[in-house]
Amino acid sequence: MDLNQVESSDFEATLSSTLNMLFSNEEVIELIDGLIMELEEGSHLYSVSYETDDIGFCVITPLSEMGEPDEIDLISIEDIFIKPKYQNKEIAESLSKQFKTITEKYNVPQVEVIIDQSNSWLSEAMVDGGFISSEIKLEKLLPRTNNLDDVLELIQDCTPIDRIVQVLLERENEFMAEFVDSSDEIMDYLDDGWIPVMVVVTYEPEGSDIDKQIQESDQLINWDDYSIVYYG
């Protein structure tokens, strides 16, 4: 397996060849727009090839704690999309090994890999490959303003006590996020016309069976998405 950086002239072709196998036409257009925006802001697109086939892509972002582009401290790998035919244990193990070698290419001590709900099939291989799970992020959309309290109450029942809870609020196409324990803390915003549209819960995983933790909380909350950050 190989990871190869893609030139900007080939961005759309690389993205669409995989995304068209995973999503509807409307979703593909939206995803490509968002991904190209990421790439224009300093991320790099890498194609994933196996034997003679192009099987997907991922986005790799060099990060610096001090904001200095020449002083990279960490490489972040996310937006990993693999064609359905190749979503298996062998490919997952090969990807895990390739992600480990990224630190050598960029001469950095550490790499983080962000696995979301769409590629959870990679999780087991990440752990087996020596990556350590550091953070779980759970997302819940709020179709109605009045169910915020219910969601916050369920979050207290099904996530660890050291969780961090954020509410994303929207008003007239403006957005902001607030850390909360209860809706009382943002009541002034609600009274002022801000509408809660999503809750994001972040916490450090307990033990090694992360998928089980997420499944158990999902039975109460029915998360719309989740991601796990692995370090290696």
N, C-alpha and C positions, 0 to 999 in steps of 0.2 A: 504494500500500500504506500502511496505517496501523497503528500500535500504540496501543491504548487501554487505560488502566488499568481493571481489573475490580473492582467493589465486592464486599465480602466475602459479601454475600447471593447473589452469582452465581458464587462460586468453583466449586462442585461441578458446576454445569451446564456451565460453560466447559471445565473439565478433562475431564469425561466425554464431551463431544461429539466431542473429538479422540481421546482415549485409546481409546475404544471401537472406533475404526477401526484401531488399531495393536496392541492386546493382547487377551488373553483376559479374561473377566469377573473371574477371581481376581486377575490381574495389575493390572487397572484399579483394583480396590478398594484394593490395597496401595499402588499409586502415588499415588492420590488422598490416602490417609491421610498418606503421607510429604510430599507437596507442601503440603497444608494445614498441616502442622506447620511447614514452612519459612515459609509466609506468616504464621503466627501469631507468628513470631520476628522479623519486621521486613522480610521480602521483599515484593515487590509482584507481582501477577499482571497480565500484559498480554495481551490478545487480539490476534491478528494477522488483519487483514482485507485482502482483495484484491478490488477493485471492489465488488461487493455481497455477497461471500461471507466468512463467518468460516472461516479456513483453519487455525487453530491457536492456539498460545499460547507464551509464554515467561515465565520468572521473572527479575525484575530486583531486585538487592540493592544498596542504597547501603552503602558500606564506609568506615570511618574508621580510620586508623592508630592514633589515640589513643583510640579507643572512644567518641568524642563524637558523638552523633547529629546535631548541628547543624554538624559540620565534616566533610563528606563529601569524601574524597580520590579515590575510585574507584567506578565503577559496574560491578557484575558481572552478566553476562547468562548464564544457563544454563537447563537443563531446557527446551530448545527442541523443541517437538513440532509438526510440520506434517502435515496429512492427506496420505495417499499420493498422491492425485490432483494435489497441488500441489508435489510434491517434484521440481522441475525447475530448470534454469539460470536462467530468468527470475525465479522467486520467490527463488532464492538471492541473486541480484544485488540485488534489491529489499530483501531483509532486511539485507544487508550495509550498504546505504546508510542504512537506518533505524537500524541499530545505531550508526552514526557520529553521528547526530543526538541520541542520548541524552545525550551529554556537554553539549549546549546546554540541554536540558531541566532537568538537575540542576546545571548550572553547575560542572562538574568537568573537569579537564584530560584525563582518560583513561577509557576503558572497556575491560573485558576480556570476551571472549566465550569460553565453554567449549563446545567441540564434542566430542561423544562418538561412540561407534561407531554409534549409532542414527541420527545425522544427519550422517554424514561427507560426504554429498552437498553440504554447505554449504562444505566446506573450500576448494575452488578459488576460490569467489566471495569468501571472506574475504581471501585473499591478493591477488586482483585488486582488491579494494576498498580496499587500503592497510593492512590489518591485518598485524601481524608476529607470527609464531608464537614463543612464548617458552618453552613448557614442554610436554613430553609425559609423560603418566602412564599406565602400563600395569598392568593388574590380572590376577592369575592365582589362581584358586581352587585350594585344595589338598584334594582328596578323601581323601587318605591322608597321615598324618603322615610316613611314611617316604619320601615323594617330595620333601621339602623340599630335601635336598641336591642332588638331580638338577635341580630347578628353579633353584636358586641357581647351579649350575655352568653351565646353559644361559644364564642371564642374563649371566654373565661373557663368554660367547661371542658374544652377539648384541646387546648394548647398549654404548654408549660408556663409557669408563673413568670419566667424571665422574658416573656415575649415583648416585642415592641409593636404597637398597633398604630397605624396611620390611616386617616380618612382623607380621601381625595374629594375635594369639593369643586363644583362648577357653578359659574354665574355669568351669563351673557358671553359665552365662549372664552371666559377666563378660568384658570385653574389654580388651585393651591392645595397644599397638603398640611395636615395638622396631626401631631401625636396626641392620642387620647387614651383614656381609660373608660370614660363614659361620655354620652352625648352632651351632658351638662357642660362640659368643657368647651364645646363649640356652639352652644345655644345662641350666643350673640350673632355668630355668622349665619346660623339657620334663620334667625329672626330677620336678618338683613338680606335674605333672599338667596343665600348660597345653598346649593343642593348637593348632598353627599351622593357620589356616584360609584365609589369603590372603596373597599377596605383592604388594606395590605397588612399582613401579619408576618413579622420576621422573628426567628428565634434560632438558637443553636440546637442542633439535633441531640437527642438523648439516646445513647447506645448506638448500636450498629444497624438495627433494622429500621431504616428510615422509611422505606416504602410502607411498612406496617403502620408507622406513626401517622403518615399522611392518609392512608386508607381509613384508619380509625376516626380521624378528625373529619374526613370527607363524608362519613356516614351521617354526621350531624350538620355540617355546614354546606356540603356539596360545592366545593371550591371550583371556580371557573378556570383557574390556572394555578400552577405552582412551579417553583424552580428550586434547584439545589445547587449550592456553590461548593465545588470540590477544589482542594489545593493539592498540588503535587510538585 
